């Protein structure tokens, strides 16, 4: 492939939408006729029979798309849980489930001091927690545990055993005492169930 063909290939690869011949010519600083020849070479190289990626003319320009054989795998990637940041409520809820899980919504709400419905729903949607059974308390609330995705995202090589000890957190003693008291409440409630 020529240098221009490599340049056109790179432009199409990084573009978030199809590029017209005129746009490519401007960006590559090349005549449109040469850009069209480069596109022809790329179309031959990236064809349905040869590649997992296909170059196609679409929306008045050119762009790459997944081949028919790879479309399902690509759809799974696109439909993965969002990678946007977690809210404070979600982080608190995730920490409770990670350290005390399996935990129910009522337990999470009792520890946090506020309702946990929204935070739990968001964490479920992202695949960071999952249902892991039913509690033995009245109403048999759903219990939640962290997922393998959680462990991967947070780099926990040994699973939940890789979580730092609560004693390692640099909190004022009053916060340590409040946290210990809340954790003991939940532990006592669980001990009463068994």
C-alpha positions in Angstrom: 0.0 0.0 0.0 1.1 3.5 -0.7 1.7 6.1 1.9 -1.5 7.9 0.9 -3.4 4.7 1.2 -2.0 4.2 4.8 -3.0 7.8 5.6 -6.6 7.3 4.2 -6.8 4.1 6.2 -5.8 5.8 9.4 -8.2 8.7 8.8 -11.1 6.3 8.3 -10.1 4.3 11.4 -10.1 7.3 13.8 -13.1 9.1 12.2 -16.3 8.8 14.3 -18.5 9.3 11.2 -18.1 8.6 7.4 -15.7 10.9 5.6 -16.3 12.2 2.0 -13.6 12.1 -0.7 -13.3 15.9 -0.4 -12.8 15.7 3.4 -10.2 12.9 3.1 -8.4 14.9 0.3 -8.2 18.0 2.5 -7.0 16.1 5.6 -4.5 14.0 3.6 -3.4 17.0 1.5 -3.8 15.0 -1.7 -5.8 15.4 -4.9 -9.3 13.8 -4.8 -8.4 11.5 -7.8 -5.5 9.9 -5.8 -7.8 9.6 -2.7 -10.3 7.7 -4.8 -7.6 5.3 -6.0 -6.5 4.8 -2.4 -10.1 4.1 -1.4 -10.4 1.5 -4.2 -7.2 -0.2 -2.8 -8.7 -0.2 0.7 -12.0 -1.5 -0.5 -10.2 -4.5 -2.1 -8.2 -5.0 1.1 -11.1 -4.6 3.5 -13.8 -6.8 1.8 -16.4 -9.0 3.3 -14.6 -12.3 2.3 -11.1 -11.3 3.6 -11.5 -9.2 6.7 -13.4 -8.7 9.9 -13.7 -5.1 9.0 -15.3 -3.8 5.8 -14.9 -0.5 4.0 -18.2 0.8 2.7 -19.6 3.9 1.1 -22.3 5.2 3.4 -24.0 8.6 4.2 -22.1 10.3 1.4 -18.8 9.2 2.6 -16.6 6.2 3.5 -16.3 4.4 6.8 -15.4 1.1 8.3 -18.0 -1.4 9.7 -17.9 -4.9 11.1 -18.2 -7.7 8.7 -21.3 -10.0 8.9 -19.3 -12.7 10.7 -18.0 -10.3 13.4 -21.1 -8.2 13.9 -22.5 -10.2 16.8 -19.2 -10.0 18.8 -19.0 -6.3 18.1 -22.6 -5.7 19.2 -21.7 -7.4 22.6 -18.8 -4.9 23.0 -21.0 -1.9 22.2 -23.7 -3.1 24.6 -21.4 -3.6 27.6 -22.2 -1.6 30.7 -21.3 2.0 30.6 -17.9 3.1 31.8 -18.9 6.5 33.1 -17.9 7.3 36.7 -19.8 6.0 39.7 -21.7 8.4 42.0 -20.9 8.6 45.7 -24.1 6.7 46.5 -23.1 3.9 44.0 -19.5 3.7 45.4 -20.8 3.5 49.0 -23.3 0.8 48.0 -20.6 -1.1 46.1 -18.3 -1.0 49.1 -21.0 -2.4 51.3 -21.8 -5.2 49.0 -18.1 -6.0 48.4 -17.2 -6.0 52.2 -20.4 -7.5 53.6 -22.0 -9.3 50.6 -24.2 -10.9 50.0 -26.3 -7.9 51.2 -29.9 -7.0 50.8 -31.3 -3.5 49.9 -32.7 -3.1 53.5 -29.2 -3.9 54.9 -27.5 -1.5 52.5 -30.1 1.2 53.3 -29.6 0.6 57.0 -25.8 1.0 56.7 -26.0 4.1 54.4 -28.8 5.7 56.3 -30.7 6.3 53.0 -32.7 4.3 50.5 -30.5 2.1 48.2 -32.9 1.4 45.3 -31.4 3.7 42.8 -27.8 2.9 43.6 -28.5 -0.9 43.5 -30.4 -0.6 40.2 -27.4 1.4 38.6 -24.9 -1.2 39.8 -27.0 -4.1 38.5 -27.3 -2.3 35.1 -23.5 -1.9 34.9 -23.0 -5.5 35.8 -20.9 -4.7 39.0 -23.3 -6.5 41.3 -25.8 -9.4 40.8 -28.5 -11.2 42.6 -27.1 -14.1 44.6 -30.1 -15.5 46.5 -32.7 -14.6 49.0 -32.3 -13.5 52.6 -33.9 -15.5 55.4 -35.5 -12.5 57.1 -39.2 -11.7 56.7 -40.0 -11.0 53.0 -36.9 -12.9 51.9 -35.2 -9.9 50.4 -33.0 -10.3 47.3 -29.3 -10.6 48.2 -26.6 -9.0 46.1 -22.9 -9.9 45.6 -20.2 -8.4 43.5 -19.4 -9.9 40.0 -16.3 -11.0 38.2 -16.6 -7.7 36.2 -16.3 -5.8 39.5 -13.1 -7.7 40.3 -11.7 -7.1 36.8 -12.6 -3.4 36.9 -11.0 -2.8 40.3 -8.0 -5.0 39.6 -8.6 -7.5 42.3 -6.3 -10.3 41.3 -7.3 -12.6 44.2 -11.0 -11.6 44.1 -12.5 -10.0 47.2 -9.5 -11.1 49.3 -7.6 -8.4 47.4 -9.7 -5.6 48.9 -7.8 -3.5 51.4 -8.6 -4.0 55.1 -11.0 -1.4 56.5 -8.2 -0.6 59.0 -6.0 0.7 56.1 -8.4 3.6 55.3 -7.2 6.9 56.6 -10.4 8.0 58.4 -10.8 10.0 61.6 -11.3 7.7 64.6 -14.9 8.9 64.9 -15.6 7.7 61.4 -13.9 4.4 62.1 -16.2 4.0 65.2 -19.4 4.9 63.2 -18.4 2.4 60.4 -17.6 -0.3 62.9 -20.9 0.2 64.7 -22.9 0.0 61.4 -21.0 -3.1 60.3 -21.6 -4.7 63.7 -25.3 -4.0 63.5 -25.5 -5.9 60.2 -23.2 -8.7 61.5 -25.4 -9.1 64.6 -28.6 -9.2 62.5 -27.1 -11.9 60.4 -25.9 -13.9 63.5 -29.5 -13.7 64.8 -30.7 -15.3 61.5 -28.4 -18.3 61.7 
